[in-house]
C-alpha cells in the first residue's frame, strides 16, 4: 500500500532547493557511516543499535530525542518504499511533492548524506490550500512524519483540487470519523494545555525547544501525548478516547508504557499512564482496578447558543 510522508530537508528547509535540483531527499543526525546492508526490517532493532551511537555523539540529548532521530533515519532509509509519496516544505509555506524512486544510498562528506532518490512532480502544493487538519499534521514535530491518514486529500491536492479535511479510509484508520474526532480532542488539549489541571505537574515533552510529545511513535503505534513531570522524574503516557473506552484500551496503553519504560525512560524515571475519555463502564473499571499506575480522567463538552 502506498504511504505518504512529510519530510523536512534540513533545519528550516535549508536544503530543499538542492534536493529538488538533485532529485533526492536525505537526513544526517551525525551518524557518519554507510547504512547499506545494515538496515533491518524492524526499526526497533535499528534503534537499539544506533541510539547509543547517536547519544555518544550528542551527549546533551535525551533518549526521547535519540529515539525520534534514529526512528526518522530508519523510516527515510528503510521504512519508505518505492512509490511512496513525500511532501517537503520549501521554506515559503509551500510543499514540493515527489515519489520515492529507489533504494537508500550514502554520500559521504555531503549534506544530508543518508539519501533516497525522488522523482519530483511538477505540482507545488500551497499550504493555504490544505485543510486545517493536514496543515497541523504537516507542520508537526520531527523531520519525518507520516501523513497516510490524509491520503485522499493529498491526492486531490496533487490533482489540483483544494483539501477538504476528509480523511481517507485505509488499514491504519479503522473508523475515519472517530479518527477525526479523537484528533480534534487531542489538538484541543495540546493547544489549551496551560489551562488544564495537568499543566500544574506536567509539560508536554519537548526536545531543543520543539514539542515532540504529540503523536510520539512507538513500535505498537503512536502515543497521543507524551508528557514529563516538571521535576523530570516521571513520564506520563496519555491516551485519548472520544467516547467510552473499552477494557482493551488499558492493554493498549500498557503496551505504550512498556515501550517508554524499556526504550525512553532514564534510570530514575517512573512511567505512568492516563486515559482521558467521556466516561467508562464496569468492564473498563475492572481492568483499571488492577493497573495502579494508570488513571482515568473524564472530560465534558459544553455548547451554548446566545441570542443576539
C-alpha positions, -999 to +999 in steps of 0.1 A: +000+000+000+013+034-009+021+056+021+025+094+025+051+113+044+062+149+053+100+152+052+119+182+064+151+188+044+174+204+069+166+229+096+141+254+082+141+235+049+176+249+042+184+221+017+151+220-001+163+236-032+194+214-035+172+183-030+148+194-057+177+201-081+195+168-075+164+146-071+168+132-036+156+135+000+180+129+029+189+131+065+220+134+087+218+131+125+256+128+128+257+091+121+287+090+097+286+056+082+271+039+052+240+021+064+236+000+032+232-036+043+227-025+079+190-016+078+169-043+095+132-047+087+123-038+123+131-002+133+133-013+170+164-034+161+179-003+144+171+019+173+186-005+198+219-004+179+220+033+169+205+051+199+238+046+219+258+057+189+237+088+185+239+096+222+276+093+222+279+119+195+251+141+211+257+138+249+233+167+255+203+148+240+178+127+259+168+091+250+134+105+238+152+128+213+176+100+203+146+077+196+130+103+174+162+109+154+170+073+149+134+064+141+133+091+115+166+080+099+153+044+097+120+055+082+137+075+055+163+049+048+144+017+050+107+023+060+098+042+029+091+021-001+094+027-038+063+046-049+056+062-015+048+099-017+068+126+001+058+162+008+087+185+016+083+221+028+103+246+008+105+273+035+080+295+018+047+279+030+047+255+001+053+218-003+072+201-031+058+167-038+075+136-052+077+099-053+104+076-038+121+060-068+149+039-055+168+024-026+189+040+001+224+053-008+251+072+012+271+101+000+300+107+025+310+143+032+279+159+017+248+175+033+220+150+042+243+120+034+217+093+040+196+096+009+167+083-012+162+091-049+130+110-056+110+118-088+096+152-082+062+161-095+056+194-113+029+204-088+037+226-059+012+225-030+003+257-013-001+253+025-031+276+024-049+250+001-046+223+028-073+215+053-067+227+088-060+191+099-035+184+072-017+218+078-014+209+115-001+174+109+022+185+081+037+211+104+041+188+134+073+179+151+100+157+137+119+155+105+098+127+091+061+125+098+036+101+083+005+116+066-011+085+053-044+092+070-047+122+047-041+102+015-073+111-001-069+148+005-032+147-007-042+130-039-068+157-046-042+184-039-018+167-063-046+167-089-051+205-084-081+205-061-081+221-026-082+199+005-115+193+023-103+177+056-120+144+047-098+116+060-092+086+038-101+051+049-070+028+050-056-001+071-042+023+097-075+041+103-104+018+113-130+045+115-123+078+098-149+098+117-136+085+151-100+093+140-111+129+132-130+134+165-101+120+186-076+141+167-097+172+174-098+163+211-060+158+211-053+191+193-077+210+217-059+195+247-025+203+234-034+239+224-051+245+258-026+225+279-017+255+301-053+259+312-057+223+323-051+206+357-024+185+340-002+216+334+003+221+371+025+190+373+034+181+337+047+196+305+042+181+270+076+166+261+100+190+243+133+185+226+155+215+218+125+238+223+103+218+199+073+199+211+078+163+203+054+147+227+023+148+205+019+116+184+052+101+196+058+070+175+063+036+193+066+001+180+029-006+186+015+028+173+017+065+182+013+078+217-013+106+217+006+127+242+038+120+260+044+144+290+071+148+316+068+160+352+083+193+360+108+176+382+118+153+353+112+122+375+080+109+358+069+103+322+032+103+316+016+084+286-018+099+277-044+080+256-074+100+244-108+084+235-137+104+222-164+083+239-165+055+265-133+033+262-134-005+262-113-025+286-089-032+257-077+004+259-059-005+292-038-031+274-031-007+246-019+020+270+002-006+289+020-015+256+028+022+251+040+025+287+062-006+283+079+009+252+085+041+271+099+022+301+122+000+280+133+024+253+130+060+265+129+063+303+161+072+322+171+050+352+155+074+377+122+080+358+089+064+366+063+057+338+026+063+345-005+063+322-036+084+319-067+077+298-089+106+291-124+097+279-161+108+280-170+081+305-164+044+312-182+012+320-179-017+345-156-038+323-132-008+319-133-001+357-124-038+365-094-037+341-083-004+356-085-017+392-055-039+387-034-013+369-024+010+398+000+031+376-029+041+352-056+067+359-087+077+340-100+112+338-132+123+321-139+154+300-170+174+294-181+192+263-204+222+266-222+241+238-243+272+242-262+295+218-267+331+228-294+351+211-284+385+197 
